[in-house]
Amino acid sequence: MSGSGLKIKYKAPAVHQAILVLEFLMSAGPSTLQKISTYTGVSKATLLRILETLEAHAWVCSDPSAKTYTAAVRVLFKSDGSGEREQQIQET
């Protein structure tokens, strides 16, 4: 998925990678560093920095005993373009 084929005029690779991680965690549920790295194509070293940053901002929760990460907050936009959003807090 790392080569998602998006046409972007100005690229911010770290932002792109963080979004890939969040999208993966929202669909896959609790995942190990290896599983996230395999899916996103992001190196484990970079992935750790991304996950620590996302966790500091309460977007991701880690479970040290299981060595997994989970999406903590999801912001969903209505597909009708109305711009309304709904926040769902995923219980961990």
PyMOL commands that set and color helices and strands:
alter all, ss='L'
color gray80, all
select helices_A, chain A and resi 13-28+33-40+44-56
alter helices_A, ss='H'
color red, helices_A
select strands_A, chain A and resi 31-32+60-63+68-71+73-77+85-89
alter strands_A, ss='S'
color yellow, strands_A
deselect
rebuild
show_as cartoon
